[in-house]
Structure formats: C-alpha cells, structure tokens
Amino acid sequence: MVQTDSPVETSGESARYTLGRGTLAAVVLAVCLSQMALSVPSLITGLIQQDLAPSSAQLAWIVDAFFIPVAALELGFGVFGDLFDRKRLLVGGAALIVVGSAVAVLVPGEGSSTPPPRAW
C-alpha cells in the first residue's frame, strides 16, 4: 500500500498565486488571437466554393487540411514552451502573426491594377 501525504493547510496571501493584470490581458488576447486564426478556414469556405467548385467532401478536406497541422504541432509546441520559455514563444508567435498579416495586406489581389500601399 502506498501512503500519500495530505496537503498542508496554509493561510495568508502568500499561499495564493495571483496573476497581474498585464499577464491576464496578454493571455486573453493570445487566446482570442488564436481562436480568430483558427476560424479563418471556416469563414472562407464560401470563397473556396466559388473559386474552386469542390464537392462538399472536398471542401471539408480543404478546411481539415488547415486543422491537421495545428493539432499535430500543438503537443510539440507545448514541449518547446517548456524548453525555451513560454513567454518568448508567445511573443515570437504573435510577432509572426503580425508580420504575416502585414504581408497579406501589402500583397495585391488577383486582377488588381493598383500597386500595393507603401508601408513607410
């Protein structure tokens, strides 16, 4: 039989772990950003349907093709967060999303006759 220790009762403010307001805001924004990024394939299915005219099964696979790498890499990035500091990975991922969004804004669309806007 294995004997386990009972938890020690502590009192006082030092026993609680509290988050600062900045940390809580950063976590909330990061979760919102990731959820918005994951909703993009579902939002553009109408455009994919118009442009490529896939069947409903093919359209489901197109959307799933976005989620499969996300699910596969999620566990790996948990380990990377443990090894390389979660805060650095969070800031690096947010910077990557900002750069990707800026590139997406600056690239002209198909059939566009206007040059992309100048960033500076």
N, C-alpha and C positions, 0 to 999 in steps of 0.2 A: 504494500500500500504506500502511496506517495502522500506525504504531508505537505500542504501548502501553507504559506504564511498568510495571515489575514491582513488586509490593508490597514495601514496606520491612519488613525483619525488625526487630522491636522486642522487647526483653526487659525484664522487670521488671513490677511490679504496675501501673504507671501505664498500660500498654498495654491492660489488660483493663477492660471496662465491667462493673461489678457492680451488682446491684440490692440495695437494702436489704430487710430482712425485712418492713417495713411495706408497701413498694411491692409486693413479691411477693404478700403476703397480700391487698392490695386488688385486684390484678389477678385472682388466683384467685377471690376472692369475686364480682367483677364478671362473670367468665366463667360461674361457676356460676349466678348470678342470671339472666343472660340465657338460659342453656340451660333453666333451670326455667321461665322465662316462655314460651319457645318450645314447651315440651312441653304447655302447658295445653290448647290445642285438641285435641290427640290424646287427652288424658285425659278430656275431657268429651264425646267423641263418643257415648258410651252415653246420657248425659242428653239430648243433642240428638236422638238417635234416638227416645227415649221421648216427648219433648215434641212434636216436630215431625213425626215419622214420615216422614223423607225417604227417597228411594231411595238406593242405595249411591253412585250417581254424584253425586247432590245432596249427600250427606254429604261426599264427597271435595271438592267445590267449596266447601262451607262451611269446611272445615279449610284449604283452599288460599287462601281469601279472607283468612285471617289472615296467611299467609306471603308473599303477593304484595307488600303494602306494606312488609313488613320487608326483603325482598330489594331492592325499588326504592329505599328510603331508606338502605340500608346504604352505598352509594357516596357519597351526598350527605353523610352524617354523617362520613364519612372526611375529606371536604374541609372541613366545618365544624370538625372536630377540628384540622386543620392551621391554619385561620384563627383560631379562637377559643380555643385551648388545650385539649388533650385532657383534662387533669385537671378543668377546670371543666365540660366536657361530661359526664364520668364522674360527678362529684358531682351535677350537675344531674339526670342521668338516674336515678341512684339515689334522689335526693330525690323525683322524680316517681313512681317505683315505690312508695316508702313512702307517699306521700300517696294514691295510687290504691288501695293495699291497705287503708289506714285507712278510706277512703270505702267500699270494698267490705264491710268488716267492720261498719261502722255502719249500712248500709242494711238495713232489714228485708226478709225474703224475702216472696214472694207468699203470701198467706193467713196471714201472721204476725199473731198477736193481741197480741204483746208489743211495746212500744216499743223502739227501738234503745238500746243501752247508752250511758251518758253517758261522754264522753271525759275529763272533768275532774272 
